[in-house]
Amino acid sequence: MRRNKLICIVGMLLAGYWGCTAFGDGKRETEVTWGNTYAGMAMSAKCEKDTYRIGDEIAIRLRIRNFTEENIEVLWVNSDFQTYRLGLFYADGSPVPKSEYAEKIEKVILKGGGPIGSASGRTLKPGDEKSGILYLSPWFKIDKEGEYSLVVIRRLSWKWDQGFIISNLVKFQVTKGKPKDK
């Protein structure tokens, strides 16, 4: 009886500890949510903040990681519009309109226009991770308050049909009010 009670208490303490770790506020830098792995690579997307005001610059931290035991050559283009495809949606599932700039650039790319920026291959060693910031204002007209959902697709090679990785789903809020000073 005493042993069972002790096991129960230790179990509850451990469950409480793991519960706090798993369901904490998500502010620890070590907590990374990855999208599905493809060809040993995965991507993570995370907002710099949970809530923005209309007019704020919305920054998304992107990370890619090599989860294999081998070096992987990854396409690196000095143009986000050549590297990524973004899907941004309102809470009802309808797509957020693209900015005029994004529409112009995508027309050039779809017509077979050359790379907008330079391209090269970069080697990611086993366990290597590369990160950067992607700003949403060049891509979308974010002028309504509410909840938004974002998914990011990144190409791994020059041709989209040779593979890409998809981030985790990212949600953030946009509220009315004056934008913060930049």
C-alpha positions in Angstrom: 0.0 0.0 0.0 2.7 2.4 1.0 4.7 1.6 -2.2 1.7 2.2 -4.4 1.1 5.5 -2.7 4.7 6.5 -3.3 4.6 5.5 -7.0 1.3 7.4 -7.4 2.9 10.6 -5.9 6.0 10.3 -8.0 3.9 9.7 -11.1 1.8 12.8 -10.4 4.9 14.9 -9.8 6.4 13.7 -13.1 3.2 14.2 -15.0 2.9 17.7 -13.6 6.5 18.5 -14.7 6.0 17.1 -18.2 2.7 18.8 -18.5 4.3 22.2 -17.8 7.1 21.5 -20.3 4.8 20.3 -23.1 2.1 22.9 -22.6 4.1 25.9 -21.4 3.9 29.4 -22.9 6.1 28.4 -25.9 8.5 31.2 -25.2 11.6 29.0 -24.7 13.9 29.2 -27.7 14.5 25.5 -27.6 10.9 24.7 -28.6 10.7 24.4 -32.3 7.7 23.0 -34.2 8.7 21.5 -37.5 6.7 20.8 -40.7 6.8 17.4 -42.3 10.2 16.0 -43.2 11.0 15.5 -46.9 14.3 14.1 -48.1 15.7 14.5 -44.6 14.9 18.2 -44.5 12.2 20.1 -42.5 11.2 23.7 -42.1 9.8 25.6 -39.1 8.0 28.9 -39.2 7.2 31.0 -36.1 5.9 34.6 -35.7 8.1 36.9 -33.8 4.9 37.9 -31.8 1.4 36.5 -31.4 -0.5 39.7 -32.1 0.2 42.6 -34.5 -1.7 45.8 -35.3 -2.8 46.7 -38.8 0.2 48.3 -40.4 2.8 46.5 -38.3 5.6 44.7 -40.0 4.9 41.0 -39.5 8.1 39.0 -39.2 8.2 35.2 -39.5 11.3 33.3 -38.4 12.0 30.5 -40.8 14.4 27.6 -40.0 15.4 24.7 -42.2 17.2 21.7 -40.8 19.0 18.7 -42.1 17.8 15.7 -40.1 19.9 13.1 -42.0 23.4 11.7 -41.3 24.6 13.0 -44.7 25.4 16.4 -46.2 22.5 17.8 -48.3 22.9 20.4 -51.1 20.1 23.0 -50.9 19.3 25.7 -53.4 19.9 29.2 -52.0 18.4 32.1 -54.0 18.8 35.7 -53.0 15.1 36.3 -53.7 12.3 35.2 -51.3 9.9 35.2 -54.3 12.0 32.6 -56.1 12.6 30.5 -53.0 9.2 30.4 -51.2 5.5 30.1 -51.8 3.3 31.4 -49.1 -0.3 30.7 -48.2 -2.0 33.2 -45.9 -5.6 32.7 -44.9 -8.3 34.5 -42.9 -10.0 32.6 -40.1 -12.8 31.6 -42.5 -10.3 29.9 -44.8 -10.4 32.5 -47.6 -7.0 33.6 -49.0 -5.6 37.0 -48.1 -5.1 39.1 -51.2 -1.5 39.5 -52.5 0.2 42.8 -52.6 0.6 44.6 -56.0 4.3 44.0 -55.8 3.9 40.3 -55.2 1.6 40.0 -58.2 4.0 41.8 -60.5 7.0 39.7 -59.4 5.0 36.4 -59.6 4.0 37.3 -63.2 7.6 37.7 -64.2 8.5 34.4 -62.6 5.6 32.5 -64.1 6.5 33.8 -67.6 9.9 32.2 -67.2 11.7 35.3 -66.1 15.2 34.7 -64.8 16.0 34.6 -61.1 15.5 37.8 -59.3 18.7 37.7 -57.3 21.6 35.3 -57.4 21.4 31.5 -56.9 23.8 29.0 -55.5 23.9 25.7 -53.7 24.7 25.5 -50.0 25.6 22.4 -48.1 23.9 21.6 -44.9 25.8 19.1 -42.8 24.0 16.6 -40.6 22.0 18.4 -37.9 22.8 21.9 -39.4 20.1 24.5 -39.2 19.8 27.8 -41.1 17.4 30.5 -40.2 16.2 33.9 -41.4 13.4 36.4 -41.2 10.7 36.7 -43.8 8.5 39.8 -43.8 4.9 39.4 -45.0 4.3 43.0 -46.2 5.9 42.6 -49.6 3.6 39.5 -50.1 0.2 40.4 -48.8 -2.4 43.1 -48.1 -2.9 42.6 -44.4 -5.5 45.3 -43.7 -8.2 43.5 -41.7 -8.3 42.6 -38.0 -8.8 39.0 -37.1 -7.0 35.6 -37.0 -4.6 34.7 -39.8 -3.1 31.3 -40.7 0.2 31.0 -42.6 1.9 28.1 -44.3 5.3 28.4 -46.1 6.6 26.2 -48.8 10.3 26.2 -49.7 11.9 24.7 -52.7 15.0 22.5 -52.2 16.2 22.6 -55.8 15.8 24.9 -58.8 12.8 22.9 -60.1 9.8 22.8 -57.9 9.0 19.3 -59.0 12.3 18.0 -57.6 11.2 18.6 -54.0 10.1 21.1 -51.5 9.4 21.3 -47.8 6.3 22.7 -46.0 6.4 24.5 -42.7 4.2 24.0 -39.7 0.9 26.0 -39.6 1.4 29.4 -38.0 -1.4 31.5 -36.5 -1.4 35.1 -35.4 -3.8 37.9 -34.6 -4.1 41.3 -36.2 -5.9 44.1 -34.3 -7.0 47.6 -35.1 -5.0 50.5 -33.9 -2.1 52.6 -34.9 1.0 50.6 -36.0 4.0 50.7 -33.8 6.9 52.9 -34.8 9.3 50.9 -37.1 
